[in-house]
Every structure is written in structure tokens, then in C-alpha cells.
Amino acid sequence: MPEKCQIIKTNVFASCETYNCLKRISWAIGRPDGPPQLHHYYCDDCMRDILASVPEELRPEPLYPEWHDGPMFHEPTPETEPIPEPPKSYPCKYCGEEFDSPTKIGSHTRYCEARKEAMANGET
């Protein structure tokens, strides 16, 4: 099938050819055996838009039509467990002072006097 125009995954570092789209390209349309400068290059989003806009008469027939009508395409996705909320306060395990973000507790821990004393005494 190398003599036909194809959609090719690419890793060329360039911008999408769609007007005013400056995203990095991921796809090329052209002949694999042809010169790359003649390919048309598109990002993931623009390629999805192109594929979604293909008219019905140009869409290929499914290889296994019975699969497209089967229950696996109509089953709802299972509910996922909710992600637990992060703690609202972060206490210092050396001096007990409370902070409202992990960044603040991290910065405090480096300079915490109680930590320095614990380290000097061999405690962790």
C-alpha cells in the first residue's frame, strides 16, 4: 500500500499547517515513499477535526460490522472512586507548626530548629 496517500505518525519538530494553529505536529498526510516536503502536517487536535469531518460516503466500511452494534460500545463506563481531597493543613513533624501547602512545609522543614536539634541528637 505504499503507492497510496496515507496518514503517517511523525515526530518532526514543526508547527501545524492549519491557519493560526501553532501546536507541534504529530501527523502527516502524504505518500510514505514520497518526499516529506510535499506532506501536509497537522497536530493531534487538527487531525481529530479532519477525521471527524470526513463525509459518510468517504468513510471506510468497518472490518467487523457486528462489533459496532455489540454491547461493548453501548455499555456505560464504570464509576470510578472519587479522588480524596488533599489535607487542608500540613503539620511539621518536628515542631508541630501547621502550614497550608506542601511547598510551605517543605521550605520550613529545611530551616526548622527543632529538626536541626533532632538531627544533632541522632533522631529522625
Secondary structure by P-SEA (a helix, b strand, c coil): ccccccccccccccccccccccccccccccccccccccbbbbcaaaaaaaaaaccccccccccccccccccccccccccccccccccccccccccccccccaaaaaaaaaccaaaaaaaaaccc
